[in-house]
Amino acid sequence: MVLPGLIEGLTGRKMGTRSRQYVMPDVVIFEGDYKDRQDLGTSRKIVVIEAKIKFDGSDAKQVLEYTKIFGETFKGSKIKYILALIDGDAMCPSDPIIVDKSAKKALEKEVSEGRIDLVVVDGVAPDKSGEKKLVEEIRNFLEI
């Protein structure tokens, strides 16, 4: 017999819950042409995009984990991280966007202290200003 309190005490999680794994970002753009996965390590520029409708502290941690993983995997590459906050009102009016301001501030602090090259793009939706800014950020970084 397993006691739920024991599991929670040992792992810090309630019984039956899993720890969050940061598997892959929503979009990754590599500059150049590649024949297979091994060639990706030679990329000079990489854009990592994570899109969110709701954004909280666990999402901020997720983005920071991506910066560690990509930084270690692609040493020598210039990497731009973009957090695209989807305009929930435009995409799904019944489910408005919820952004944890302290989580957003934590990421902005990492940027201001020069630890990561990240831009937060608010209000991303078709034909909205956020969409234009997202495209502009990608084009400027890749110089296209």
N, CA, C and O atoms as CSV, one atom per row, in Angstrom:
chain,resi,resn,atom,element,x,y,z
A,1,MET,N,N,0.837,-1.180,0.000
A,1,MET,CA,C,0.000,0.000,0.000
A,1,MET,C,C,0.885,1.248,0.000
A,1,MET,O,O,1.823,1.353,0.791
A,2,VAL,N,N,0.580,2.189,-0.890
A,2,VAL,CA,C,1.342,3.433,-0.994
A,2,VAL,C,C,0.520,4.559,-0.392
A,2,VAL,O,O,-0.654,4.729,-0.723
A,3,LEU,N,N,1.125,5.305,0.470
A,3,LEU,CA,C,0.439,6.431,1.099
A,3,LEU,C,C,0.661,7.690,0.278
A,3,LEU,O,O,1.807,8.066,0.030
A,4,PRO,N,N,-0.422,8.357,-0.153
A,4,PRO,CA,C,-0.279,9.568,-0.961
A,4,PRO,C,C,0.619,10.618,-0.314
A,4,PRO,O,O,1.382,11.283,-1.015
A,5,GLY,N,N,0.546,10.780,1.003
A,5,GLY,CA,C,1.378,11.769,1.695
A,5,GLY,C,C,2.858,11.445,1.592
A,5,GLY,O,O,3.692,12.348,1.527
A,6,LEU,N,N,3.191,10.144,1.577
A,6,LEU,CA,C,4.580,9.724,1.464
A,6,LEU,C,C,5.145,10.103,0.097
A,6,LEU,O,O,6.254,10.631,0.005
A,7,ILE,N,N,4.383,9.833,-0.964
A,7,ILE,CA,C,4.817,10.182,-2.320
A,7,ILE,C,C,5.045,11.684,-2.428
A,7,ILE,O,O,6.063,12.133,-2.954
A,8,GLU,N,N,4.087,12.453,-1.926
A,8,GLU,CA,C,4.200,13.910,-2.000
A,8,GLU,C,C,5.407,14.398,-1.201
A,8,GLU,O,O,6.105,15.319,-1.626
A,9,GLY,N,N,5.652,13.785,-0.048
A,9,GLY,CA,C,6.788,14.178,0.779
A,9,GLY,C,C,8.124,13.873,0.127
A,9,GLY,O,O,9.068,14.653,0.253
A,10,LEU,N,N,8.215,12.743,-0.569
A,10,LEU,CA,C,9.464,12.345,-1.214
A,10,LEU,C,C,9.743,13.105,-2.503
A,10,LEU,O,O,10.883,13.474,-2.785
A,11,THR,N,N,8.692,13.334,-3.281
A,11,THR,CA,C,8.892,13.918,-4.615
A,11,THR,C,C,8.497,15.377,-4.716
A,11,THR,O,O,8.902,16.062,-5.656
A,12,GLY,N,N,7.710,15.869,-3.763
A,12,GLY,CA,C,7.218,17.237,-3.865
A,12,GLY,C,C,6.000,17.358,-4.765
A,12,GLY,O,O,5.500,18.459,-4.995
A,13,ARG,N,N,5.512,16.208,-5.285
A,13,ARG,CA,C,4.343,16.206,-6.172
A,13,ARG,C,C,3.288,15.279,-5.598
A,13,ARG,O,O,3.598,14.322,-4.889
A,14,LYS,N,N,2.059,15.573,-5.910
A,14,LYS,CA,C,0.965,14.691,-5.495
A,14,LYS,C,C,1.058,13.387,-6.281
A,14,LYS,O,O,1.565,13.364,-7.403
A,15,MET,N,N,0.574,12.324,-5.695
A,15,MET,CA,C,0.604,11.021,-6.350
A,15,MET,C,C,-0.142,11.084,-7.679
A,15,MET,O,O,-1.248,11.622,-7.750
A,16,GLY,N,N,0.458,10.539,-8.724
A,16,GLY,CA,C,-0.191,10.512,-10.029
A,16,GLY,C,C,0.160,11.695,-10.915
A,16,GLY,O,O,-0.222,11.720,-12.085
A,17,THR,N,N,0.881,12.679,-10.384
A,17,THR,CA,C,1.271,13.809,-11.234
A,17,THR,C,C,2.684,13.580,-11.741
A,17,THR,O,O,3.499,12.943,-11.074
A,18,ARG,N,N,2.958,14.086,-12.888
A,18,ARG,CA,C,4.280,13.940,-13.494
A,18,ARG,C,C,5.012,15.265,-13.444
A,18,ARG,O,O,4.406,16.336,-13.419
A,19,SER,N,N,6.331,15.163,-13.430
A,19,SER,CA,C,7.101,16.398,-13.517
A,19,SER,C,C,7.058,16.868,-14.966
A,19,SER,O,O,6.921,16.064,-15.889
A,20,ARG,N,N,7.176,18.154,-15.149
A,20,ARG,CA,C,7.095,18.721,-16.491
A,20,ARG,C,C,8.409,18.510,-17.221
A,20,ARG,O,O,9.481,18.759,-16.670
A,21,GLN,N,N,8.325,18.052,-18.452
A,21,GLN,CA,C,9.511,17.870,-19.274
A,21,GLN,C,C,9.481,18.886,-20.402
A,21,GLN,O,O,8.440,19.141,-21.007
A,22,TYR,N,N,10.649,19.462,-20.671
A,22,TYR,CA,C,10.749,20.477,-21.713
A,22,TYR,C,C,11.258,19.787,-22.971
A,22,TYR,O,O,12.461,19.743,-23.230
A,23,VAL,N,N,10.331,19.255,-23.739
A,23,VAL,CA,C,10.672,18.396,-24.865
A,23,VAL,C,C,11.171,19.199,-26.056
A,23,VAL,O,O,12.291,18.994,-26.523
A,24,MET,N,N,10.344,20.110,-26.544
A,24,MET,CA,C,10.759,20.899,-27.704
A,24,MET,C,C,9.919,22.167,-27.797
A,24,MET,O,O,8.752,22.183,-27.405
A,25,PRO,N,N,10.527,23.227,-28.321
A,25,PRO,CA,C,9.763,24.465,-28.524
A,25,PRO,C,C,8.786,24.304,-29.683
A,25,PRO,O,O,8.845,23.328,-30.430
A,26,ASP,N,N,7.887,25.277,-29.820
A,26,ASP,CA,C,6.863,25.205,-30.865
A,26,ASP,C,C,7.447,25.302,-32.265
A,26,ASP,O,O,7.051,24.552,-33.158
A,27,VAL,N,N,8.391,26.226,-32.463
A,27,VAL,CA,C,8.982,26.433,-33.793
A,27,VAL,C,C,10.476,26.688,-33.631
A,27,VAL,O,O,10.894,27.443,-32.753
A,28,VAL,N,N,11.282,26.047,-34.488
A,28,VAL,CA,C,12.718,26.326,-34.541
A,28,VAL,C,C,13.074,26.546,-36.002
A,28,VAL,O,O,12.760,25.723,-36.863
A,29,ILE,N,N,13.738,27.675,-36.274
A,29,ILE,CA,C,14.148,28.003,-37.639
A,29,ILE,C,C,15.673,28.017,-37.669
A,29,ILE,O,O,16.304,28.757,-36.914
A,30,PHE,N,N,16.261,27.203,-38.537
A,30,PHE,CA,C,17.706,27.159,-38.710
A,30,PHE,C,C,18.063,27.862,-40.009
A,30,PHE,O,O,17.438,27.619,-41.041
A,31,GLU,N,N,19.058,28.726,-39.963
A,31,GLU,CA,C,19.520,29.391,-41.180
A,31,GLU,C,C,20.308,28.377,-42.015
A,31,GLU,O,O,21.156,27.660,-41.483
A,32,GLY,N,N,20.035,28.317,-43.305
A,32,GLY,CA,C,20.799,27.458,-44.197
A,32,GLY,C,C,20.029,26.245,-44.678
A,32,GLY,O,O,18.846,26.076,-44.384
A,33,ASP,N,N,20.734,25.398,-45.431
A,33,ASP,CA,C,20.174,24.156,-45.968
A,33,ASP,C,C,20.871,22.980,-45.296
A,33,ASP,O,O,22.086,22.998,-45.098
A,34,TYR,N,N,20.091,21.956,-44.946
A,34,TYR,CA,C,20.641,20.815,-44.233
A,34,TYR,C,C,20.079,19.529,-44.803
A,34,TYR,O,O,18.892,19.437,-45.118
A,35,LYS,N,N,20.965,18.518,-44.934
A,35,LYS,CA,C,20.522,17.234,-45.463
A,35,LYS,C,C,20.017,16.320,-44.357
A,35,LYS,O,O,19.073,15.559,-44.567
A,36,ASP,N,N,20.635,16.386,-43.183
A,36,ASP,CA,C,20.156,15.578,-42.067
A,36,ASP,C,C,20.413,16.295,-40.744
A,36,ASP,O,O,21.019,17.365,-40.698
A,37,ARG,N,N,19.937,15.675,-39.685
A,37,ARG,CA,C,19.964,16.305,-38.364
A,37,ARG,C,C,21.382,16.644,-37.888
A,37,ARG,O,O,21.577,17.645,-37.199
A,38,GLN,N,N,22.352,15.838,-38.242
A,38,GLN,CA,C,23.724,16.092,-37.807
A,38,GLN,C,C,24.257,17.417,-38.356
A,38,GLN,O,O,25.112,18.047,-37.733
A,39,ASP,N,N,23.763,17.836,-39.508
A,39,ASP,CA,C,24.221,19.089,-40.118
A,39,ASP,C,C,23.739,20.323,-39.360
A,39,ASP,O,O,24.300,21.405,-39.530
A,40,LEU,N,N,22.710,20.178,-38.528
A,40,LEU,CA,C,22.146,21.335,-37.835
A,40,LEU,C,C,23.146,21.995,-36.896
A,40,LEU,O,O,23.042,23.191,-36.625
A,41,GLY,N,N,24.102,21.241,-36.402
A,41,GLY,CA,C,25.108,21.785,-35.500
A,41,GLY,C,C,25.986,22.842,-36.133
A,41,GLY,O,O,26.684,23.572,-35.430
A,42,THR,N,N,25.960,22.934,-37.453
A,42,THR,CA,C,26.781,23.927,-38.149
A,42,THR,C,C,26.029,25.228,-38.405
A,42,THR,O,O,26.584,26.158,-38.990
A,43,SER,N,N,24.788,25.302,-37.980
A,43,SER,CA,C,23.976,26.492,-38.233
A,43,SER,C,C,24.553,27.698,-37.507
A,43,SER,O,O,24.892,27.618,-36.326
A,44,ARG,N,N,24.664,28.817,-38.220
A,44,ARG,CA,C,25.177,30.046,-37.612
A,44,ARG,C,C,24.101,30.778,-36.835
A,44,ARG,O,O,24.388,31.395,-35.809
A,45,LYS,N,N,22.860,30.718,-37.315
A,45,LYS,CA,C,21.764,31.442,-36.671
A,45,LYS,C,C,20.560,30.523,-36.491
A,45,LYS,O,O,20.188,29.756,-37.379
A,46,ILE,N,N,19.968,30.634,-35.301
A,46,ILE,CA,C,18.810,29.813,-34.960
A,46,ILE,C,C,17.767,30.703,-34.293
A,46,ILE,O,O,18.095,31.511,-33.425
A,47,VAL,N,N,16.513,30.549,-34.702
A,47,VAL,CA,C,15.400,31.248,-34.057
A,47,VAL,C,C,14.545,30.191,-33.356
A,47,VAL,O,O,14.098,29.227,-33.977
A,48,VAL,N,N,14.325,30.385,-32.054
A,48,VAL,CA,C,13.501,29.476,-31.259
A,48,VAL,C,C,12.255,30.255,-30.840
A,48,VAL,O,O,12.349,31.283,-30.169
A,49,ILE,N,N,11.088,29.753,-31.244
A,49,ILE,CA,C,9.835,30.447,-30.944
A,49,ILE,C,C,8.966,29.567,-30.051
A,49,ILE,O,O,8.704,28.405,-30.360
A,50,GLU,N,N,8.535,30.140,-28.954
A,50,GLU,CA,C,7.587,29.471,-28.065
A,50,GLU,C,C,6.332,30.332,-28.037
A,50,GLU,O,O,6.393,31.511,-27.686
A,51,ALA,N,N,5.197,29.752,-28.404
A,51,ALA,CA,C,3.929,30.491,-28.453
A,51,ALA,C,C,3.060,30.084,-27.269
A,51,ALA,O,O,2.957,28.903,-26.937
A,52,LYS,N,N,2.441,31.069,-26.642
A,52,LYS,CA,C,1.602,30.807,-25.473
A,52,LYS,C,C,0.326,31.633,-25.529
A,52,LYS,O,O,0.343,32.794,-25.936
A,53,ILE,N,N,-0.773,31.024,-25.119
A,53,ILE,CA,C,-2.015,31.768,-24.916
A,53,ILE,C,C,-2.093,32.168,-23.450
A,53,ILE,O,O,-2.458,33.297,-23.124
A,54,LYS,N,N,-1.752,31.249,-22.582
A,54,LYS,CA,C,-1.657,31.538,-21.150
A,54,LYS,C,C,-0.176,31.438,-20.786
A,54,LYS,O,O,0.515,30.533,-21.252
A,55,PHE,N,N,0.310,32.350,-19.967
A,55,PHE,CA,C,1.731,32.387,-19.637
A,55,PHE,C,C,1.898,32.593,-18.138
A,55,PHE,O,O,1.397,33.563,-17.569
A,56,ASP,N,N,2.625,31.646,-17.499
A,56,ASP,CA,C,2.858,31.771,-16.061
A,56,ASP,C,C,4.295,31.383,-15.729
A,56,ASP,O,O,5.129,31.237,-16.623
A,57,GLY,N,N,4.574,31.219,-14.450
A,57,GLY,CA,C,5.930,30.927,-14.008
A,57,GLY,C,C,6.506,29.646,-14.583
A,57,GLY,O,O,7.696,29.591,-14.892
A,58,SER,N,N,5.685,28.615,-14.733
A,58,SER,CA,C,6.200,27.362,-15.302
A,58,SER,C,C,6.571,27.550,-16.774
A,58,SER,O,O,7.489,26.898,-17.271
A,59,ASP,N,N,5.861,28.436,-17.467
A,59,ASP,CA,C,6.205,28.727,-18.862
A,59,ASP,C,C,7.516,29.507,-18.944
A,59,ASP,O,O,8.324,29.276,-19.843
A,60,ALA,N,N,7.727,30.430,-18.005
A,60,ALA,CA,C,8.993,31.177,-17.966
A,60,ALA,C,C,10.145,30.204,-17.736
A,60,ALA,O,O,11.194,30.312,-18.371
A,61,LYS,N,N,9.945,29.253,-16.825
A,61,LYS,CA,C,10.969,28.239,-16.562
A,61,LYS,C,C,11.227,27.412,-17.818
A,61,LYS,O,O,12.372,27.077,-18.122
A,62,GLN,N,N,10.168,27.086,-18.540
A,62,GLN,CA,C,10.294,26.309,-19.775
A,62,GLN,C,C,11.172,27.050,-20.782
A,62,GLN,O,O,12.070,26.452,-21.376
A,63,VAL,N,N,10.923,28.335,-20.976
A,63,VAL,CA,C,11.716,29.130,-21.920
A,63,VAL,C,C,13.175,29.180,-21.469
A,63,VAL,O,O,14.078,29.051,-22.295
A,64,LEU,N,N,13.416,29.365,-20.178
A,64,LEU,CA,C,14.788,29.401,-19.670
A,64,LEU,C,C,15.487,28.059,-19.859
A,64,LEU,O,O,16.684,28.021,-20.143
A,65,GLU,N,N,14.753,26.959,-19.706
A,65,GLU,CA,C,15.336,25.635,-19.958
A,65,GLU,C,C,15.737,25.492,-21.425
A,65,GLU,O,O,16.788,24.931,-21.734
A,66,TYR,N,N,14.898,26.000,-22.324
A,66,TYR,CA,C,15.250,25.957,-23.744
A,66,TYR,C,C,16.540,26.722,-24.002
A,66,TYR,O,O,17.366,26.286,-24.804
A,67,THR,N,N,16.722,27.860,-23.331
A,67,THR,CA,C,17.949,28.638,-23.555
A,67,THR,C,C,19.168,27.834,-23.121
A,67,THR,O,O,20.213,27.907,-23.768
A,68,LYS,N,N,19.054,27.073,-22.044
A,68,LYS,CA,C,20.175,26.237,-21.592
A,68,LYS,C,C,20.440,25.111,-22.585
A,68,LYS,O,O,21.577,24.882,-22.997
A,69,ILE,N,N,19.367,24.412,-22.964
A,69,ILE,CA,C,19.510,23.254,-23.857
A,69,ILE,C,C,20.084,23.673,-25.207
A,69,ILE,O,O,21.037,23.066,-25.696
A,70,PHE,N,N,19.506,24.706,-25.806
A,70,PHE,CA,C,19.981,25.142,-27.119
A,70,PHE,C,C,21.373,25.755,-27.026
A,70,PHE,O,O,22.195,25.565,-27.923
A,71,GLY,N,N,21.645,26.487,-25.951
A,71,GLY,CA,C,22.969,27.081,-25.767
A,71,GLY,C,C,24.064,26.032,-25.688
A,71,GLY,O,O,25.143,26.213,-26.251
A,72,GLU,N,N,23.789,24.928,-24.986
A,72,GLU,CA,C,24.764,23.845,-24.865
A,72,GLU,C,C,24.877,23.050,-26.158
A,72,GLU,O,O,25.977,22.671,-26.564
A,73,THR,N,N,23.749,22.796,-26.804
A,73,THR,CA,C,23.732,21.961,-28.007
A,73,THR,C,C,24.334,22.676,-29.209
A,73,THR,O,O,25.008,22.056,-30.032
A,74,PHE,N,N,24.091,23.977,-29.310
A,74,PHE,CA,C,24.530,24.730,-30.487
A,74,PHE,C,C,25.521,25.819,-30.098
A,74,PHE,O,O,25.330,26.992,-30.420
A,75,LYS,N,N,26.588,25.415,-29.396
A,75,LYS,CA,C,27.635,26.370,-29.013
A,75,LYS,C,C,28.220,26.985,-30.278
A,75,LYS,O,O,28.469,26.288,-31.261
A,76,GLY,N,N,28.432,28.282,-30.242
A,76,GLY,CA,C,28.984,28.968,-31.403
A,76,GLY,C,C,27.927,29.509,-32.341
A,76,GLY,O,O,28.235,30.307,-33.226
A,77,SER,N,N,26.686,29.088,-32.165
A,77,SER,CA,C,25.591,29.613,-32.988
A,77,SER,C,C,24.983,30.825,-32.292
A,77,SER,O,O,24.973,30.912,-31.064
A,78,LYS,N,N,24.483,31.746,-33.086
A,78,LYS,CA,C,23.756,32.889,-32.540
A,78,LYS,C,C,22.288,32.468,-32.473
A,78,LYS,O,O,21.697,32.078,-33.480
A,79,ILE,N,N,21.707,32.553,-31.269
A,79,ILE,CA,C,20.344,32.061,-31.069
A,79,ILE,C,C,19.446,33.189,-30.580
A,79,ILE,O,O,19.766,33.881,-29.613
A,80,LYS,N,N,18.328,33.360,-31.257
A,80,LYS,CA,C,17.311,34.354,-30.881
A,80,LYS,C,C,16.100,33.589,-30.369
A,80,LYS,O,O,15.592,32.694,-31.044
A,81,TYR,N,N,15.639,33.944,-29.175
A,81,TYR,CA,C,14.451,33.329,-28.590
A,81,TYR,C,C,13.308,34.322,-28.686
A,81,TYR,O,O,13.466,35.502,-28.374
A,82,ILE,N,N,12.165,33.837,-29.119
A,82,ILE,CA,C,10.979,34.688,-29.224
A,82,ILE,C,C,9.846,34.019,-28.457
A,82,ILE,O,O,9.494,32.866,-28.708
A,83,LEU,N,N,9.288,34.769,-27.522
A,83,LEU,CA,C,8.096,34.324,-26.814
A,83,LEU,C,C,6.926,35.051,-27.450
A,83,LEU,O,O,6.763,36.258,-27.272
A,84,ALA,N,N,6.115,34.314,-28.191
A,84,ALA,CA,C,4.962,34.895,-28.887
A,84,ALA,C,C,3.724,34.690,-28.024
A,84,ALA,O,O,3.236,33.570,-27.872
A,85,LEU,N,N,3.225,35.785,-27.463
A,85,LEU,CA,C,2.012,35.711,-26.650
A,85,LEU,C,C,0.815,35.917,-27.567
A,85,LEU,O,O,0.591,37.010,-28.086
A,86,ILE,N,N,0.059,34.854,-27.752
A,86,ILE,CA,C,-1.066,34.853,-28.677
A,86,ILE,C,C,-2.175,35.761,-28.151
A,86,ILE,O,O,-2.480,35.759,-26.958
A,87,ASP,N,N,-2.768,36.528,-29.046
A,87,ASP,CA,C,-3.896,37.396,-28.689
A,87,ASP,C,C,-5.118,36.510,-28.511
A,87,ASP,O,O,-5.813,36.193,-29.476
A,88,GLY,N,N,-5.376,36.113,-27.267
A,88,GLY,CA,C,-6.491,35.214,-26.970
A,88,GLY,C,C,-7.838,35.795,-27.343
A,88,GLY,O,O,-8.738,35.062,-27.752
A,89,ASP,N,N,-7.991,37.123,-27.207
A,89,ASP,CA,C,-9.264,37.756,-27.553
A,89,ASP,C,C,-9.560,37.608,-29.042
A,89,ASP,O,O,-10.708,37.394,-29.431
A,90,ALA,N,N,-8.527,37.721,-29.874
A,90,ALA,CA,C,-8.721,37.613,-31.324
A,90,ALA,C,C,-8.901,36.158,-31.756
A,90,ALA,O,O,-9.693,35.863,-32.651
A,91,MET,N,N,-8.162,35.255,-31.113
A,91,MET,CA,C,-8.185,33.858,-31.532
A,91,MET,C,C,-9.338,33.075,-30.905
A,91,MET,O,O,-9.925,32.201,-31.542
A,92,CYS,N,N,-9.650,33.393,-29.669
A,92,CYS,CA,C,-10.703,32.668,-28.955
A,92,CYS,C,C,-11.336,33.618,-27.945
A,92,CYS,O,O,-10.938,33.635,-26.780
A,93,PRO,N,N,-12.314,34.408,-28.376
A,93,PRO,CA,C,-12.895,35.437,-27.509
A,93,PRO,C,C,-13.419,34.930,-26.167
A,93,PRO,O,O,-13.444,35.682,-25.193
A,94,SER,N,N,-13.832,33.679,-26.104
A,94,SER,CA,C,-14.363,33.150,-24.846
A,94,SER,C,C,-13.257,32.769,-23.862
A,94,SER,O,O,-13.542,32.467,-22.703
A,95,ASP,N,N,-11.992,32.780,-24.312
A,95,ASP,CA,C,-10.867,32.374,-23.468
A,95,ASP,C,C,-9.774,33.437,-23.544
A,95,ASP,O,O,-8.787,33.256,-24.257
A,96,PRO,N,N,-9.938,34.547,-22.814
A,96,PRO,CA,C,-8.977,35.647,-22.929
A,96,PRO,C,C,-7.582,35.257,-22.445
A,96,PRO,O,O,-7.423,34.361,-21.617
A,97,ILE,N,N,-6.586,35.944,-22.975
A,97,ILE,CA,C,-5.204,35.666,-22.615
A,97,ILE,C,C,-4.966,36.002,-21.144
A,97,ILE,O,O,-5.460,37.005,-20.629
A,98,ILE,N,N,-4.205,35.146,-20.489
A,98,ILE,CA,C,-3.833,35.373,-19.102
A,98,ILE,C,C,-2.311,35.358,-19.043
A,98,ILE,O,O,-1.683,34.338,-19.327
A,99,VAL,N,N,-1.724,36.486,-18.674
A,99,VAL,CA,C,-0.271,36.590,-18.586
A,99,VAL,C,C,0.100,36.938,-17.154
A,99,VAL,O,O,-0.340,37.951,-16.610
A,100,ASP,N,N,0.915,36.082,-16.553
A,100,ASP,CA,C,1.435,36.342,-15.215
A,100,ASP,C,C,2.542,37.388,-15.360
A,100,ASP,O,O,3.617,37.103,-15.887
A,101,LYS,N,N,2.263,38.591,-14.889
A,101,LYS,CA,C,3.195,39.705,-15.070
A,101,LYS,C,C,4.539,39.469,-14.382
A,101,LYS,O,O,5.572,39.901,-14.893
A,102,SER,N,N,4.543,38.795,-13.239
A,102,SER,CA,C,5.814,38.547,-12.552
A,102,SER,C,C,6.660,37.541,-13.331
A,102,SER,O,O,7.885,37.656,-13.348
A,103,ALA,N,N,6.033,36.564,-13.972
A,103,ALA,CA,C,6.768,35.600,-14.795
A,103,ALA,C,C,7.365,36.298,-16.009
A,103,ALA,O,O,8.505,36.029,-16.388
A,104,LYS,N,N,6.592,37.196,-16.618
A,104,LYS,CA,C,7.079,37.951,-17.774
A,104,LYS,C,C,8.250,38.844,-17.355
A,104,LYS,O,O,9.230,38.975,-18.089
A,105,LYS,N,N,8.144,39.456,-16.174
A,105,LYS,CA,C,9.218,40.322,-15.660
A,105,LYS,C,C,10.498,39.532,-15.417
A,105,LYS,O,O,11.596,40.031,-15.660
A,106,ALA,N,N,10.355,38.292,-14.933
A,106,ALA,CA,C,11.523,37.445,-14.676
A,106,ALA,C,C,12.298,37.194,-15.962
A,106,ALA,O,O,13.528,37.226,-15.966
A,107,LEU,N,N,11.579,36.945,-17.057
A,107,LEU,CA,C,12.248,36.756,-18.348
A,107,LEU,C,C,12.886,38.053,-18.820
A,107,LEU,O,O,14.013,38.052,-19.316
A,108,GLU,N,N,12.167,39.157,-18.666
A,108,GLU,CA,C,12.697,40.450,-19.095
A,108,GLU,C,C,13.961,40.808,-18.320
A,108,GLU,O,O,14.845,41.475,-18.857
A,109,LYS,N,N,14.057,40.374,-17.061
A,109,LYS,CA,C,15.265,40.605,-16.259
A,109,LYS,C,C,16.445,39.838,-16.856
A,109,LYS,O,O,17.551,40.372,-16.947
A,110,GLU,N,N,16.214,38.591,-17.262
A,110,GLU,CA,C,17.271,37.789,-17.897
A,110,GLU,C,C,17.796,38.491,-19.146
A,110,GLU,O,O,18.995,38.478,-19.425
A,111,VAL,N,N,16.882,39.099,-19.888
A,111,VAL,CA,C,17.255,39.818,-21.112
A,111,VAL,C,C,18.055,41.067,-20.757
A,111,VAL,O,O,19.118,41.305,-21.329
A,112,SER,N,N,17.552,41.863,-19.820
A,112,SER,CA,C,18.211,43.126,-19.476
A,112,SER,C,C,19.599,42.904,-18.883
A,112,SER,O,O,20.468,43.768,-19.003
A,113,GLU,N,N,19.813,41.758,-18.248
A,113,GLU,CA,C,21.123,41.444,-17.681
A,113,GLU,C,C,22.024,40.738,-18.691
A,113,GLU,O,O,23.133,40.321,-18.356
A,114,GLY,N,N,21.540,40.605,-19.934
A,114,GLY,CA,C,22.357,40.068,-21.016
A,114,GLY,C,C,22.557,38.567,-21.005
A,114,GLY,O,O,23.445,38.064,-21.692
A,115,ARG,N,N,21.758,37.840,-20.246
A,115,ARG,CA,C,21.922,36.386,-20.195
A,115,ARG,C,C,21.303,35.673,-21.389
A,115,ARG,O,O,21.796,34.626,-21.809
A,116,ILE,N,N,20.225,36.232,-21.940
A,116,ILE,CA,C,19.587,35.612,-23.102
A,116,ILE,C,C,19.156,36.680,-24.098
A,116,ILE,O,O,18.867,37.818,-23.728
A,117,ASP,N,N,19.118,36.289,-25.367
A,117,ASP,CA,C,18.620,37.172,-26.433
A,117,ASP,C,C,17.182,36.751,-26.704
A,117,ASP,O,O,16.916,35.887,-27.539
A,118,LEU,N,N,16.268,37.375,-25.986
A,118,LEU,CA,C,14.860,37.008,-26.082
A,118,LEU,C,C,14.030,38.260,-26.275
A,118,LEU,O,O,14.305,39.306,-25.688
A,119,VAL,N,N,13.019,38.134,-27.101
A,119,VAL,CA,C,12.057,39.220,-27.252
A,119,VAL,C,C,10.669,38.645,-26.991
A,119,VAL,O,O,10.340,37.548,-27.442
A,120,VAL,N,N,9.868,39.400,-26.262
A,120,VAL,CA,C,8.485,39.012,-25.997
A,120,VAL,C,C,7.606,39.796,-26.953
A,120,VAL,O,O,7.628,41.027,-26.960
A,121,VAL,N,N,6.834,39.085,-27.757
A,121,VAL,CA,C,5.937,39.731,-28.717
A,121,VAL,C,C,4.506,39.510,-28.238
A,121,VAL,O,O,4.011,38.383,-28.218
A,122,ASP,N,N,3.858,40.592,-27.858
A,122,ASP,CA,C,2.476,40.530,-27.372
A,122,ASP,C,C,1.489,40.609,-28.530
A,122,ASP,O,O,1.808,41.146,-29.591
A,123,GLY,N,N,0.293,40.072,-28.322
A,123,GLY,CA,C,-0.818,40.254,-29.253
A,123,GLY,C,C,-0.636,39.618,-30.614
A,123,GLY,O,O,-1.018,40.202,-31.627
A,124,VAL,N,N,-0.045,38.405,-30.654
A,124,VAL,CA,C,0.173,37.726,-31.933
A,124,VAL,C,C,-1.135,37.078,-32.391
A,124,VAL,O,O,-1.695,36.230,-31.697
A,125,ALA,N,N,-1.608,37.485,-33.557
A,125,ALA,CA,C,-2.816,36.941,-34.188
A,125,ALA,C,C,-2.817,37.419,-35.635
A,125,ALA,O,O,-2.194,38.434,-35.947
A,126,PRO,N,N,-3.505,36.704,-36.525
A,126,PRO,CA,C,-3.544,37.127,-37.930
A,126,PRO,C,C,-4.002,38.579,-38.077
A,126,PRO,O,O,-4.982,39.009,-37.469
A,127,ASP,N,N,-3.268,39.311,-38.896
A,127,ASP,CA,C,-3.579,40.707,-39.220
A,127,ASP,C,C,-3.553,41.637,-38.014
A,127,ASP,O,O,-4.196,42.687,-38.036
A,128,LYS,N,N,-2.834,41.279,-36.977
A,128,LYS,CA,C,-2.678,42.128,-35.794
A,128,LYS,C,C,-1.233,42.615,-35.728
A,128,LYS,O,O,-0.355,42.063,-36.392
A,129,SER,N,N,-0.992,43.646,-34.931
A,129,SER,CA,C,0.351,44.227,-34.843
A,129,SER,C,C,1.376,43.218,-34.332
A,129,SER,O,O,2.540,43.271,-34.729
A,130,GLY,N,N,0.961,42.301,-33.459
A,130,GLY,CA,C,1.878,41.289,-32.951
A,130,GLY,C,C,2.394,40.366,-34.038
A,130,GLY,O,O,3.550,39.946,-34.005
A,131,GLU,N,N,1.538,40.048,-35.003
A,131,GLU,CA,C,1.964,39.198,-36.121
A,131,GLU,C,C,3.047,39.905,-36.925
A,131,GLU,O,O,4.053,39.299,-37.293
A,132,LYS,N,N,2.839,41.174,-37.191
A,132,LYS,CA,C,3.821,41.948,-37.959
A,132,LYS,C,C,5.150,42.031,-37.216
A,132,LYS,O,O,6.212,41.890,-37.823
A,133,LYS,N,N,5.097,42.260,-35.906
A,133,LYS,CA,C,6.318,42.349,-35.102
A,133,LYS,C,C,7.044,41.007,-35.071
A,133,LYS,O,O,8.273,40.973,-35.133
A,134,LEU,N,N,6.309,39.908,-34.977
A,134,LEU,CA,C,6.917,38.581,-34.974
A,134,LEU,C,C,7.685,38.337,-36.271
A,134,LEU,O,O,8.836,37.902,-36.245
A,135,VAL,N,N,7.048,38.616,-37.393
A,135,VAL,CA,C,7.689,38.435,-38.701
A,135,VAL,C,C,8.914,39.347,-38.817
A,135,VAL,O,O,9.959,38.930,-39.316
A,136,GLU,N,N,8.779,40.575,-38.360
A,136,GLU,CA,C,9.876,41.546,-38.411
A,136,GLU,C,C,11.075,41.067,-37.581
A,136,GLU,O,O,12.216,41.180,-38.027
A,137,GLU,N,N,10.827,40.542,-36.395
A,137,GLU,CA,C,11.906,40.035,-35.534
A,137,GLU,C,C,12.666,38.902,-36.223
A,137,GLU,O,O,13.896,38.869,-36.197
A,138,ILE,N,N,11.937,37.982,-36.832
A,138,ILE,CA,C,12.569,36.849,-37.519
A,138,ILE,C,C,13.390,37.341,-38.698
A,138,ILE,O,O,14.546,36.949,-38.860
A,139,ARG,N,N,12.806,38.192,-39.516
A,139,ARG,CA,C,13.510,38.699,-40.703
A,139,ARG,C,C,14.749,39.504,-40.333
A,139,ARG,O,O,15.801,39.350,-40.953
A,140,ASN,N,N,14.629,40.358,-39.328
A,140,ASN,CA,C,15.783,41.160,-38.914
A,140,ASN,C,C,16.918,40.285,-38.409
A,140,ASN,O,O,18.080,40.524,-38.737
A,141,PHE,N,N,16.591,39.275,-37.617
A,141,PHE,CA,C,17.621,38.402,-37.066
A,141,PHE,C,C,18.310,37.593,-38.162
A,141,PHE,O,O,19.535,37.469,-38.174
A,142,LEU,N,N,17.521,37.046,-39.079
A,142,LEU,CA,C,18.082,36.224,-40.158
A,142,LEU,C,C,18.576,37.056,-41.338
A,142,LEU,O,O,19.150,36.526,-42.290
A,143,GLU,N,N,18.341,38.374,-41.261
A,143,GLU,CA,C,18.760,39.304,-42.320
A,143,GLU,C,C,18.173,38.915,-43.669
A,143,GLU,O,O,18.889,38.814,-44.666
A,144,ILE,N,N,16.850,38.696,-43.689
A,144,ILE,CA,C,16.175,38.364,-44.954
A,144,ILE,C,C,15.107,39.394,-45.260
A,144,ILE,O,O,14.426,39.292,-46.281
